[in-house]
């Protein structure tokens, strides 16, 4: 009798083990693609929290090189492949993959109530009004500065353009590179311009140029370009060949006093142990506004051709919740798009305060919907401006004409 019970017990145990193995084998695996190489550790921690609550889903995060990401993603999607879920960029870049039908529409399938209309605008396809990604964070262009170098060389924090130039000259005279920024990665020049141009072309320019009341040959924009070009005197030696990675390294090791970048760069310098702080770009003149350029960085979308769409939508719903937003700000030092997160990071608190004087990051928000994009035109123009190939007037004319004839 005991042997019969033992055999029966072993049979039950074997069945249970088989059932458990069957559950493990049935686990849905999702591929998640991104361009955020510097955020791999944090995203894996966030994904682990999702998997703990959803043990039947396994998410693998893959970060591609940022400047190649759009091409890699679009090529894969066009071939009927690609990831199940993906980081999407916003505005025009989103339309490039949403319009051909590569993304699953989310409204009606995902609760988007914790997101504002302005944020959802960046992930909405203009042609049909559907939302194709959950917005994840806003980004802000700021000036990072090395507190130790400012103290060591007795340089006061500049508030106006003239003071910024004077501070830069003082560092240069002391043998310290004032600005870490270079030209090699064109997109970083557009970022850099976002810290300085708006305070010269003013608060009204964005509305006027997007409505067609003026164009980029406007005297305000030309003057802004001309002022901005003065900064080439304070960039690293051989700045034409300095890329994004080198810029960050120059600032991280204390070889450059300042670095102009996005709020997304904060974790890099925190992790590098730099004694830094942030400030907005300088006012054009005393008493003028110190505006910061802001934009929706992107979103989380679902591949319309995914064979695991139900699980993918479950993960995307997770990205639209307050717990996810809290992890995003805690682990990635971003200002989340989803409402409800408490921002405790002192740098993010400063970024949020800067939003009182904010202006849209002009080319990304308004002129990346056609080809060539406003960003491509401006980036190319800034490289030509800073290498002396073209004047501010010529660059402005090229940008204006390019936007008017874009398709």
N, C-alpha and C positions, 0 to 999 in steps of 0.2 A: 504493500500500500504506500509506504514511504517513497519507494522508488518511482511509483506512478506519479505521486505528487511532485517529486523532484523533476521528473521529465516534463510534467505539465508546467511547472514554474519556469523551467528553462525555455520552454516553448513560448510562454508569455513574454519572458525577458527578450528572447530573440525577436519576437514580433515587434516589441516596443523599440528595440534597437534599430530594426529595419525601418520602422515608421519614422524614427528620428532621422535616420540617414536619408530617407525619402524626402523629409522636410528640408534638410540641408541641400539636397540636390535640386530641389524645386525653388531654391532661393533665386529671386529675380536679380539679375546683374545689370546695373545702369552705368553707362559711360558718361562722364561729365567733363566737357572741354572748357578751357578758359585760356586767357592770355596772362593771368595773374601769377607769374612764376614766383614772385616774392611772397605769395600768400599760401603756398602749398601746405605748410604745416598747420596754419590756422584753419584752412578749409577742411583738412582731414579731421581736425578736432570737431568742427561743426558737423561734418558728415557723420562722425562717430555718434554724436548725440542723436541724430536722426535715426541711425541704424539701431541704436539701443531701444528706441520706441517702435521701430519697424524691423524686427529681426529677419523678416522674409525678404528684405531688400538690401542689396549690396551695391554701394556707389563707389566707383573708381574715378578719382579726380586727376585729370591730365592737363598740365599747363604748357601751352606752346609759346614760342617767342612772340612778343607783343606785336612787332611790326609786320610779322608774317601771318598773324592769326586770321585776319579776314580772308586772305587768299586760301589758306589751308581749310578753313571752315566751309567757305563757299564752294570750293572744288569738291569737297567730300559730299556736301549736301546735293550738289548738282548731279553727282553720280549715284544718287539714291542711297548713300551711306552716311557717314558722320556719326556723332554721338547721340545718345538718347536725350540728354539735356545739355544745355550749353549756356555759357555767358554770351549774351548778345551786346553789342554796342548799341547806341541809341540814335534817335533822329534818322538821318539819311542812311547811316550804316545798317540800321535795323530794316529799313525799307528794302535794302538790296537783297535781303534774304527772306523777308516776309512777303513781298510782292509776288515772287515766283511760286509761292505756296510751300516753301520749305519748313515753315513754322506752324505749329498748331495754335489756332486762336484760343485765348484763355478766358475771355469774358463769357460768363455762363457756366464755366467749368471750375473756375477758381474764385474764391472770395477775395475781392480786391478792395473791400471797404476801408481798409486801414491805409490806403494810399490816396493822395490828393490828385485832383485833375491835372495840375501842372506836372506832377511827376509822371503820371500815366501818359501825358502828351508825348514824352520821349520814347515810349514803347508802343505807340498807337500808329497803325498804318493809315495814312491820310486818305488813301483811295477807298477804303471800306469802313473806317472808323473802329475796327476791332483792335483789341489789345493783344499783342503777341509775346509779351514778356513781362515778368514781375520786376519793376524797378528795384535796384538794390542800394544805391547810394548816390548822394550828391558829392561833387568834388569842387574844390575851391583852389584858385591859384594864389600862392603866398610866397613871400620871401623868407627863406630860412637864413638865420645868421648864427655864427659861432660866438657864443657869449664870451668865451675865454679870449679870443682874438680881439674882440671889441674892447674888452677890459685891458688887455695887455698893451694895446696900442692907443689907449685913451681916445677911442672914437665914439662920439655920441650917436645914438640911434637917429637916423635921418627921418624926417617927417615930410620934407618937400623934395622936389626934384633937384634943386640946386644943392641941398644938403646931401642928397644921395650921391651926386657927382663928387662933392667935396670929400665925403667919407671914402668913396672908392679911390680917389686920388691919394688920400692919406695912406691907405693900405698899400697902394702901388708903390709909393715913395719908400715905404718901409720894407719892400721886398715880398709882400704878401699878395697873392692873386686875389683881387677883389671879388670877382664873380667866377664861379666854377663852370658856368654854362658854355656850351660850344655849338657848332653848326652841323656836325656830322649826321645826326639824326634830326631830320627836318621838323618832325612833329614837336620836338622840344623847343624849337624856335617859336612856334606858334604859342606853346605854353608860356614861354618867357614874355612874349608880346602881351599876353593877357594880364600881366601884372602892371604894365606901364601904359599901353595905348589908351585904355578907357579913361584914365584920369586926364588925358589930353583931349580926346575927342568928345568927352562929356556924356552926361546922363541921357540926353535927348537923341543922340546919334543913332542908337540901335533902333528905336522906333521909327525914325525917319528913313533910315536906309532900308529897313525891311518893308516899309509901306511904299517905297518908290519915290518918296518926297525928295530924296537926294541919292547920290551914289558914292562909290569909294574914291572918286576924284575930288570929293568935298575937301575944302581947305583944312577942315578940322582933322580929317584922317591923314592927309598929306603931312601936316605939321606934326602929328603924333608919330608917324614913321620917321620923320627927320630927327625928332628928339630922341627917339628910341635908338637910332643908329649910332648915337654917341657912345653907347655902352660897349662897342667893340674894342675901345681903348682899354677896357678893364677886364676883358675875358682872358683865359689862359693863353700862354704862348702856343702858337699853332692851333688856335681855337677852331679853325676850319675843319680839322680832323678829330676834334674831341667829341666822343659819342656819349650817350646817356650813362652808360656804366662808368665811364671815366669821370664824368662830371660828379656823380655821386661819390666816387672814390676820393676825388680831390677834396670834396667838402668833408667827408667822413674822417680823413686823416689830418685835417687841419691845415691843408695847403691852400685852401680858398676860404675867404671870410664869409661869403654868401653864396646861396644857391637858390635859383628861382624854379619852383616846381609846384606840383599839386599836393593837396592835403593827403593824397594817397601815398606820398613819399614819407610821411611821418614815421611809420613803423620801421622803415629802413634805417633812419638815423637814430631812433630809439634803440634798436637792436645793435647798432654799431657803437653805442655808448658815447655819442657826441653830446657835448654840453651846448645845446642849441635852444633857440626859441624862434618864433615866427612873427611876422608883421605883414601888413598889407603893403602893396606898392606905394611909392610916395605920391603926395598930392602935387598937382602941376604947379601950384603956388600956395603960399601961406593962407590957411583958412579954407582951402579947397577940399573937396571930398577925396577920401582914399578908398576908392571902390575896388572890390574884388570881383573877378570873373568867376561865375559858377555855372555848372551844368549837371545834368543827370548822366552818370557815368555809364549806365547800361542796365541790363536786366538778366533774368533767367528765363530761358525759353525751352520749348519741347519740340523735338524733331517730329514733323508731321508724318514721317515715314517710319518712326520708331515701332518696333515690334513689342515694346514694353510700355506702351503709352499710359496705361492705367497706373503703373508704378511711378512713371516719370511725372505724371500730374500730381501724384501724392507728394513727391519731393518738392515740386514747384509750389504746391499749397503751403508746405512748410516754410518756404522762403517768404511768404506773404504774412507771416505771423510775428507777433511781438517777441516771443522767445528767440526767434531767429535774428530779429533786428537787434536784440540786446547782445547776442553773441557777435554779431557783425561789428558793433561799435566797440565791444570789449576786446575782441581778439584782433580786429583789423584796423582799429582806429579810424573808422569811417563814420560819417554822419549818415545814418540809415534812412532810406526812403520811407520805410514803414513806420507809422506813428507808434509811440508808446515806450520807446527805449529811453533809459536814463543815461545821459552822457556824463561819465565821471572823469574821463581823460582830460587833463588840463589843456592839452593842445587842441583837442576837438572843441572844448568849451570856448577857446579863443576863436576858432574858426566859425563857430555858430554866431558869436558876437559880431564878427566881421560882416555877416550877412545883412546887417542893418544898412550897409552901403554896398549892395551887390548889383551887378549888371550881368546879363547873359554873356557867356563865352561865345562871341559873335558868330564865327564861322561854323562851329559845330552845331549850335542851336538853330541857326537860320539858313545856312548856305551849304549844307552837305547833302542835298537832295538830288542834285544833277551832276553831270560830268562835263568838264572837270569841276570838282567841288571847290567851294570857297577856301577850304583848308589847304588843298593842294596848291591853289593859286597863291595864297598868302605865304605858305611855307617856302615855295620856290622863290617868291619875290623877296622874302626876308634873307634867304641865303645870298641872293644877288645883291641885295642892299648892303649886307655886312661884309661882302667881299669886294665892294666897290664896282661891281659890274653894271649896276643901274642906280639911278637916283631915286629919291622918295617919290618924286612926281611920276617917274616912269613905272615904278612898281605899282603905285596906286592906279595908274591908267591900265596896266595889264590886268590887275585884279578886277577892276570895274568892267572892262571889256569881256574878260573871261566869264564873269558871272552873267552878264547880259546875253552872251551867246551860248551858254551851257545848255546841254540837252538832257 
